[in-house]
């Protein structure tokens, strides 16, 4: 995994009245243990990937409490675990990245929401809507409304997050409905403290098993049960949820002296909103706002009487709702009008319809709301002062452009230095140079970066593990075979059944490249079924090649990822062979980041013991480099850059290898495969060298120095 949480895991054993200090995700884990949860599952995905990592590192503690933990093969598998809570009073929690993970889990979740639960069922969602997101810009809110699952969005501080977890289980059991807990990216990574409770061993656990299985047709999603389930959602579950939210005071109200205006906002936007108010002189550093705030830690369902009571008597209220559509604004508008409340409601008429509500957006929006709704509340010059407070932010970007002389170019994401997937895309480019343009169906994972420069390879990205499936419609319509890309994480997640089995069953004649780096690397190198053994996650290593042959794939080739020439030749063979059916190339190369994490402590230990260590690096001969930079255009390695030409007779900058090089050898492999200039050289750096190596080094240095001196003398003589 990306890092070990062994030290942080020790805090999970803290008892009642002890103070916990740490990160939001760790607080979630501690809250689960305090809530008497019986089972936990999930699938990695930012920003909640390390919740899986923490649970893996805490397996000993989980075993001690009798809690079952599973690193699920997909979000669908994790969601289906919650079926344990339908018939039995056991609490369960699952986690994944939303919204894409929720899309995968939707079948199980819809059925779960219909059947209802006895034990509390909590879905912890990592929400990263906005500028820092790597996914489609959708919101979880729509799914919550569709299936009538309650959605929590707590204030981003550890106390509120812990309360949300504990109340989430209580709310689920009180309303017999699964609950979704939305953790925004800043909530996941916020640091703080809270007072702990003792961890609770669940009444039903791996240590205290269920004695007798239970069956109730009322919980089966078939007619006539489904009609009764639908009525229960409206007649009993919904009112029970509203009652619990109201009685437990899950939502919060903060009063201010500007009592005739107000803000309604989800808990997740509380910190940003309060900071914006502070920038405008409407709040202090301690969180005291002059504008009354109604903070919705439960964003679905919304409690009508709470909101109507807050809005009544106010001339205007602003709904701070990030993203589109404006579900919450429309719902609040309907509540107010049905209640005959004439409070003017603002929202998307002031704030942008789409996009993240950054600090700048919040300051501008709140300033405009005050200008329209109540400028006199701040004194005679109040509106002017508020506008002036917002102005500096708007001026920063033009001033930066002016100072730099030109806009800063966007820096797209890319492969890490030494990534084993980069040479595969270099080989695809070389293959296309020989055979012509080829349609490539891309997939989700690190290899998605292959769609960006310098490779620009991949026409579609439709879902995790769906690279091959997304080619099935276009493949019969192309004049040549198509190529699909899939990672080993995507293969086990969805690609094996939806892609490989589908292609074999339908006789698809195409080429699949599986990038086998050993992990789900894009989310932090978590274990997958084919990973090398990791004690924390305890996976059983499965074989991709055996799985392929087991479903009838006859043409399978395994190629070392860094062997660019061999990979190019194998791709050409797959594209031109007369053999029909699916042809699979397994590109085998360990994730370089994980490799570096694995070997660095080993190397450090060897050096400490005084043992010999050899590091490989590559360089470029300045005198040989022509300055055409084809090596950079073909590989895009971040360790390849340019520097001024040392020759006074040449003006083109030469390529150079910086200190980030990890010695993967791709540059040399590319130079060989593409018949580029022979300017690359390989160097071995020896630490703790032996006596013979030191003597040989001195001899070589002496000879090179002597020859260099003679050459210099000849040059000086000619110059004279």
Secondary structure, DSSP 8 states (H G I E B T S, - for coil): --S--HHHHGGGG--TT-EEEEEHHHHHHHHHHHTT--EEEE---TTSHHHHHHHHHTHHHHHHHT-EEEE-SSHHHHHHHTTHHHHS---EEEEEEETHHHHHHHHHHHHHHHH--SS-EEEEEEE--STT--S----THHHHHHHT-EEE---SSHHHHHHHHHHHHHHHHHHT--EEEEEEHHHHH-EEEEE-------SSSSSS--SS----GGGSSSTTHHHHHHHHIIIIIHHHHHHHHHHTT-SEEE--SEEEEEEEEEGGGHHHHHHHHHHTTSB-TTS-BSEEEEEESEEES--HHHHHHHHTT-SEEEEE--SSS-HHHHHHHHHHHHTT---EEESTTTS-SSS---HHHHHHHHHHHHHHH-GGGG-TTHHHHHHHHHHHHHHHHHHHHHHHSS----------TT-TTHHHHHHHHHHHHHH----EE--SSGGGGGGSTTT---SB--STT-TTGGGHHHHTTSSS--EEEEEHHHIIIIIIIIIIIHHHHTT---EEEEEE-SSBGGGT-B--TTS---TTT------HHHHHHHTT--EEEEEETT-HHHHHHHHHHHHH-S--S-EEEEEE---HHHHHHHHHHHHHHHHHTT--EEEEEEEE-TTT--S--HHHHHH--TTEEEE--S-TT--S-EEEE-TT-----HHHHHHHHTT--S-EEEEEEEES--HHHHHHHHHHHHHHHHHHHHHHHHHHHHH-
